Amino acid sequence: MNDFQNIKNQWQQYKTPAANHNIDKIIEKSQGLKRKQTITKVVLGITVLILIAFFIYVSAYRNTRAFWGLGLMIGCLCIRIIIEYASGLKKESFKLHQSMLALNEQLVHYYKARKIIHYLWTPLLFATYIFGFVLLLPIFKEQLSGGFYTYILISSILTFIALGTFIGFQVKKELKIIKSLQ
């Protein structure tokens, strides 16, 4: 009996380790990611609409170079929007009333897909977008005053550097959140 009492006392003194992740924090981080992805889709959508309006305004379909430049820019943004919507739909399709192992497996696949988006598609689409803009530069140089062209050139370089840095920080932040959710 003494051994039983000893085991019982040890069992009662054993403290259950705290969970590594608080469920509320996980839900909050997940909702934060969803909110950021929604903002990204809205900003990209507005940019596409502005570029389409500019495309029509300057009659880009009459100039091959302008057509391809603006077409690449619009196409890249549309592809990115489609990727974001597909990624969101995939995550929304997860059945929350399944085994934890199955849900975890789905989440791991989802996060691997997000990494591919961030490490492959985002840089490729951003570079293609810049290439589309570069195609427009000779048209700007021809149609605009020298001072305004120089302004567009310098401001676009600074904007692309700032945008690239911002995208990099946002990707790094999302990957950090994703890693903490795994």
C-alpha positions as CSV (number, residue, x, y, z in Angstrom):
1,M,0.0,0.0,0.0
2,N,2.8,2.3,0.7
3,D,4.0,2.1,-2.9
4,F,0.5,2.9,-4.1
5,Q,0.3,6.0,-1.8
6,N,3.7,7.1,-3.0
7,I,2.7,6.8,-6.7
8,K,-0.6,8.5,-6.0
9,N,1.2,11.4,-4.3
10,Q,3.7,11.7,-7.1
11,W,0.8,11.7,-9.6
12,Q,-0.9,14.5,-7.8
13,Q,2.2,16.6,-7.6
14,Y,2.9,16.2,-11.3
15,K,2.0,19.5,-13.1
16,T,0.6,19.4,-16.6
17,P,2.9,21.4,-18.9
18,A,1.3,24.5,-20.3
19,A,0.4,24.3,-24.0
20,N,2.9,25.9,-26.3
21,H,0.3,27.9,-28.1
22,N,-2.8,29.5,-26.6
23,I,-5.8,28.8,-28.9
24,D,-6.9,32.4,-28.7
25,K,-3.5,33.6,-30.0
26,I,-3.6,31.1,-32.8
27,I,-7.0,32.2,-33.9
28,E,-6.0,35.9,-33.6
29,K,-2.9,35.3,-35.7
30,S,-4.9,33.4,-38.3
31,Q,-7.5,36.2,-38.5
32,G,-4.7,38.7,-38.8
33,L,-3.3,36.8,-41.8
34,K,-6.7,36.6,-43.4
35,R,-7.2,40.4,-42.9
36,K,-3.8,41.2,-44.5
37,Q,-4.6,38.9,-47.4
38,T,-7.9,40.7,-47.9
39,I,-6.2,44.1,-47.8
40,T,-3.7,42.8,-50.4
41,K,-6.4,41.7,-52.7
42,V,-8.3,45.0,-52.4
43,V,-5.1,47.1,-53.0
44,L,-4.1,44.9,-56.0
45,G,-7.7,45.1,-57.4
46,I,-7.7,48.9,-57.2
47,T,-4.3,49.1,-58.9
48,V,-5.6,46.9,-61.7
49,L,-8.6,49.1,-62.2
50,I,-6.4,52.2,-62.3
51,L,-4.1,50.5,-64.8
52,I,-7.1,49.5,-67.0
53,A,-8.4,53.0,-66.9
54,F,-5.0,54.3,-67.9
55,F,-4.8,51.7,-70.6
56,I,-8.1,52.9,-72.1
57,Y,-7.2,56.6,-71.5
58,V,-4.0,56.5,-73.4
59,S,-5.4,54.1,-76.1
60,A,-2.6,51.6,-75.3
61,Y,-4.1,49.2,-77.8
62,R,-2.8,51.5,-80.6
63,N,0.8,51.3,-79.6
64,T,2.4,47.8,-79.4
65,R,5.0,48.8,-76.8
66,A,2.3,50.4,-74.5
67,F,0.0,47.5,-75.1
68,W,2.7,45.0,-73.9
69,G,4.0,47.2,-71.1
70,L,0.6,47.8,-69.5
71,G,-0.6,44.3,-70.4
72,L,2.3,42.8,-68.5
73,M,1.6,45.1,-65.5
74,I,-2.1,44.3,-65.5
75,G,-1.5,40.6,-66.1
76,C,0.9,40.3,-63.2
77,L,-1.5,41.9,-60.8
78,C,-4.4,39.8,-62.0
79,I,-2.3,36.6,-61.6
80,R,-1.4,37.7,-58.1
81,I,-5.0,38.4,-57.2
82,I,-6.0,35.0,-58.5
83,I,-3.3,33.3,-56.5
84,E,-4.4,35.1,-53.3
85,Y,-8.1,34.2,-53.9
86,A,-7.2,30.6,-54.6
87,S,-5.0,30.4,-51.5
88,G,-7.8,31.9,-49.4
89,L,-10.4,29.5,-50.9
90,K,-8.2,26.6,-50.2
91,K,-7.8,27.6,-46.5
92,E,-11.5,28.3,-46.2
93,S,-12.3,24.8,-47.5
94,F,-10.6,23.1,-44.5
95,K,-13.0,21.1,-42.5
96,L,-12.6,22.1,-38.9
97,H,-14.6,19.1,-37.6
98,Q,-12.0,16.5,-38.6
99,S,-9.2,14.8,-36.8
100,M,-6.4,17.1,-35.6
101,L,-3.9,15.1,-37.5
102,A,-5.8,15.6,-40.8
103,L,-6.3,19.3,-40.2
104,N,-2.6,19.7,-39.3
105,E,-1.6,17.9,-42.5
106,Q,-3.8,20.3,-44.5
107,L,-2.3,23.3,-42.8
108,V,1.3,22.1,-43.5
109,H,0.4,21.7,-47.2
110,Y,-1.2,25.2,-47.2
111,Y,1.8,26.8,-45.5
112,K,4.2,25.1,-48.0
113,A,2.1,26.5,-50.8
114,R,2.3,30.0,-49.2
115,K,6.0,29.7,-49.1
116,I,6.1,28.8,-52.8
117,I,3.9,31.9,-53.5
118,H,6.3,34.1,-51.5
119,Y,9.6,32.7,-52.7
120,L,8.7,32.0,-56.3
121,W,5.6,33.8,-57.6
122,T,5.9,37.1,-55.7
123,P,9.5,37.9,-57.0
124,L,8.7,36.6,-60.5
125,L,5.5,38.7,-60.8
126,F,7.2,41.8,-59.3
127,A,10.1,41.5,-61.7
128,T,7.7,41.1,-64.6
129,Y,5.7,44.1,-63.4
130,I,8.8,46.2,-63.4
131,F,9.7,44.9,-66.9
132,G,6.3,46.0,-68.1
133,F,6.9,49.5,-66.6
134,V,10.4,49.6,-68.3
135,L,8.7,48.9,-71.6
136,L,6.7,52.1,-71.1
137,L,9.7,54.4,-70.4
138,P,10.5,55.1,-74.1
139,I,6.9,56.2,-74.6
140,F,7.1,58.5,-71.6
141,K,10.4,59.9,-72.8
142,E,8.9,60.6,-76.2
143,Q,5.6,62.1,-75.0
144,L,6.6,64.0,-71.8
145,S,8.9,66.9,-71.0
146,G,12.4,66.1,-70.0
147,G,11.9,67.2,-66.4
148,F,8.7,65.2,-65.9
149,Y,10.3,62.1,-67.5
150,T,13.2,62.5,-65.1
151,Y,10.7,62.8,-62.2
152,I,8.9,59.7,-63.3
153,L,12.1,57.8,-63.7
154,I,13.5,58.7,-60.3
155,S,10.2,58.4,-58.4
156,S,9.5,55.0,-60.0
157,I,13.0,53.7,-59.0
158,L,12.4,54.9,-55.4
159,T,8.8,53.5,-55.4
160,F,10.0,50.1,-56.7
161,I,12.7,50.0,-54.1
162,A,10.3,51.0,-51.3
163,L,7.6,48.6,-52.6
164,G,10.1,45.7,-52.8
165,T,11.3,46.4,-49.3
166,F,7.7,46.6,-48.0
167,I,6.7,43.4,-49.8
168,G,9.8,41.7,-48.3
169,F,8.9,42.8,-44.8
170,Q,5.3,41.7,-45.2
171,V,6.4,38.3,-46.6
172,K,8.9,37.9,-43.7
173,K,6.2,38.8,-41.2
174,E,3.6,36.3,-42.7
175,L,6.2,33.5,-42.8
176,K,7.0,34.2,-39.2
177,I,3.3,34.0,-38.3
178,I,3.0,30.8,-40.4
179,K,6.0,29.3,-38.7
180,S,4.5,30.1,-35.2
181,L,1.2,28.4,-36.2
182,Q,2.8,25.2,-37.3
